[in-house]
């Protein structure tokens, strides 16, 4: 790893724990109920008018627990209170488990249907809390949520249904994050149950999500996992391709499963069809590189850096150059908000900023990246 990457990695870690995390802990939390706001404005003020996705509560729980474990902050009380808010005010009592999808700006329920994507992040939150604070019943809660998924959302075709009526297609994305969460739970508990669950999703990936001829990950499917659109029209999110590189490497390390035949082609294809001329990652293309959405969100770049870290470890001679460029782009394109600890979420093809808010949910990607840089580059345990 060259010295410039080490320097940029340290700079990113310092930005996260000296600026971003303190800002969100100060401004992002509602002090009365312990819940988290959806976003901050570009002036660093609370956006108290927007509806609040329940997944934000889970993602921020994960962030603050991970950050506490890493020693960046000490936020046990804030973190556990945040999770308790979700369990007391956003859990789905009628259906016997799971969490609501959306709250009003005043934190009252707005959309009480379950969304599989939201549930995935509560598994991840429980795992992070186990790592940071000890079990304290978090493992039991994760098992209860797993039983709920099987009882109420399991699909006869494999995996789980989307939940509610807001989607006309099935998505690989929630399953990808369940894969992440199940691996994290396995590592935090040593419970083989979670590795078995992760293996189930790996089989879905091999059979349906990943096209080994085109070396891409498709996003949207019919109920039986056939593609929801033609190959030419089907959406590809390069950021998810890079995210899968990181996840598959993780899975290989804990399960012993060989994934070399997938990871290198997937990484190369992501670089081929997913990178914009300015070095950022397109939000959506097709498998032949035709641009569907020329916008570029910051989370795609975090996943590119994580994938490049994996590929460097695996001996890819181009990985260092990719990582170096992406880290520079992170600072020049996204960590340029008007207040310390803020960030730009998305740019268009002309490099214009597209949003006047900093969504809280993006912090999850920054924390995960900082943790990878910490362990793989800065060599901190």
Secondary structure, 3 states (H helix, E strand, C coil): CCHHHHHHHHHHHHHHHHHHHHHHHHHCECCCCCCECCEEECCCCECCCCCEEHHHHHHHHHHHHHHHHHCCCCCHHHHHHHHHHHHHHCECCCCCCCECCEECCCCCEEECCCCHHHHHHHHHHHHHHHHHHCCCCHHHHHHHHHHHHHHHHECCCCCECCCCCCCCCEEHHHHHHHHHHHHHHHHHHCCHHHHHHHHHHHHHHHHHHEECCCCEECCEECCCCCECCCCCCCCECHHHHHHHHHHHHHHHHHHCCCCHHHHHHHHHHHHHHHECCCCCECCEECCCCCEEECCEEHHHHHHHHHHHHHHHHCCCCCHHHHHHHHHHHHHHHHCCCCCCCCCCCEECCCCCECCCEEEHHHHHHHHHHHHHHHHHCCCCC
